Amino acid sequence: MNRFNRYADRLDVSLLKPLFTERGERRVYGRGESFLTAGSAPRFVAFVESGVFRYTCLDGRGNEHVVGYAFPDEYVCDYRSFICGTAAVVDIRAVAESVSYLLPCTELERYWESGIEGQRLGRRVAEELFAITYDRLLDFYCKTPEEHYLNLIDRYPGLVDVIPLKELASFIGVTPETVSHIRRKLSSKRKS
């Protein structure tokens, strides 16, 4: 099955898992517990062993928008802030009890610089995250909400069992009523 974050399908990040599990600190997060708060400096990158983390961002009116998730066997970090050395622009919180391995950002940077393989992997991770961001930007301009929803459900069929309707709507940039309408429309198509 495809993973939620496509980098995990398209990159061989198997070299990173032992780095996190052997050098990182195992940490259990309770539901709603913060991994990173907007405005703070990212200190850790984490490998998610179990659970789910949600990325949110506030708009100028103070409305919260879901902008990403990290699921088991994926990594959690505000990567932009990590590579730019700036304050985080997102809040990252555990959706449910979640277990992860925290690795200090400095350790990951050391690994990227440890040799040609580390540098190559670090470059590929950055390229893949750029491609994902670019794809989402194009999708935002070129796809309908229904196409967004269908692509998301095709890529990660179990998502509707894990993520509430309101969050799913926020993630694809529509209202919960729009997602309900899309679901009803798709359900009636299946019945006919």
Secondary structure, DSSP 8 states (H G I E B T S, - for coil): ---SSTHHHHS--TTHHHHHHHHSEEEEE-TT-EEE-TTS---EEEEEEES-EEEEEE-TTS-EEEEEEE-TTSEE--HHHHHHT---SSEEEESSSEEEEEEEHHHHHHHHTSSHHHHHHHHHHHHHHHHHHHHHHHHHHHS-HHHHHHHHHHH-TTHHHHS-HHHHHHHHTS-HHHHHHHHHHHHHHHH-
